[in-house]
């Protein structure tokens, strides 16, 4: 978070953002009730058909228009439209 941001949607906000830190938890649910049957620990191997989460750890929300996206999208918009 040491890069300037610019909202790719409203194209004016360079100051007000919400940083969303994602923390994925692997769980196994009961198919009929939806209750958690098993909560996988951090280093516990997953079932063969259970893919690990590979998404972004950080998402950014523009606090002006509300758009949410990956941090890189906000950084690239600022790089392509520098302050004069």
C-alpha positions as semicolon CSV with decimal commas, in nm:
position;residue;x (nm);y (nm);z (nm)
1;X;0,000;0,000;0,000
2;X;0,281;0,240;-0,079
3;X;0,147;0,328;-0,424
4;X;-0,097;0,602;-0,516
5;X;-0,449;0,488;-0,602
6;X;-0,704;0,628;-0,843
7;X;-1,054;0,486;-0,865
8;X;-1,105;0,320;-1,206
9;X;-1,479;0,383;-1,186
10;X;-1,536;0,743;-1,073
11;X;-1,188;0,852;-1,194
12;X;-1,164;1,136;-0,941
13;X;-1,099;0,977;-0,603
14;X;-0,732;0,958;-0,507
15;X;-0,769;0,980;-0,128
16;X;-1,059;0,787;0,026
17;X;-1,046;0,409;0,012
18;X;-1,133;0,105;0,222
19;X;-0,872;-0,170;0,235
20;X;-1,032;-0,514;0,261
21;X;-0,808;-0,789;0,394
22;X;-0,937;-1,129;0,289
23;X;-0,880;-1,433;0,506
24;X;-1,016;-1,748;0,347
25;X;-1,119;-2,043;0,564
26;X;-1,154;-2,388;0,414
27;X;-1,462;-2,567;0,542
28;X;-1,668;-2,875;0,458
29;X;-2,045;-2,830;0,485
30;X;-2,330;-3,073;0,540
31;X;-2,514;-3,067;0,204
32;X;-2,863;-3,082;0,355
33;X;-2,834;-2,847;0,653
34;X;-2,544;-2,622;0,549
35;X;-2,377;-2,665;0,888
36;X;-1,997;-2,678;0,905
37;X;-1,892;-3,041;0,934
38;X;-1,518;-2,977;0,926
39;X;-1,305;-2,664;0,950
40;X;-0,964;-2,725;0,796
41;X;-0,668;-2,597;0,995
42;X;-0,402;-2,382;0,829
43;X;-0,152;-2,661;0,753
44;X;-0,400;-2,946;0,723
45;X;-0,418;-3,106;0,376
46;X;-0,745;-3,053;0,189
47;X;-0,959;-3,324;0,033
48;X;-0,862;-3,415;-0,327
49;X;-1,156;-3,219;-0,473
50;X;-1,116;-2,916;-0,244
51;X;-0,910;-2,648;-0,420
52;X;-0,727;-2,397;-0,201
53;X;-0,818;-2,027;-0,228
54;X;-0,584;-1,848;-0,468
55;X;-0,752;-1,509;-0,484
56;X;-0,622;-1,172;-0,374
57;X;-0,532;-1,115;-0,012
58;X;-0,619;-0,746;-0,042
59;X;-0,912;-0,581;-0,218
60;X;-0,977;-0,208;-0,235
61;X;-1,307;-0,025;-0,221
62;X;-1,347;0,334;-0,338
63;X;-1,504;0,520;-0,045
64;X;-1,666;0,768;-0,288
65;X;-1,849;0,550;-0,542
66;X;-1,825;0,209;-0,369
67;X;-1,661;0,007;-0,647
68;X;-1,456;-0,290;-0,519
69;X;-1,161;-0,439;-0,707
70;X;-0,812;-0,575;-0,684
71;X;-0,546;-0,337;-0,559
72;X;-0,351;-0,357;-0,886
73;X;-0,646;-0,206;-1,074
74;X;-0,638;0,109;-0,856
75;X;-0,257;0,134;-0,879
76;X;-0,251;0,099;-1,259
77;X;-0,520;0,366;-1,299
78;X;-0,309;0,608;-1,091
79;X;0,007;0,523;-1,291
80;X;-0,173;0,588;-1,620
81;X;-0,320;0,917;-1,494
82;X;-0,049;1,088;-1,283
83;X;-0,113;1,410;-1,096
84;X;0,008;1,709;-1,291
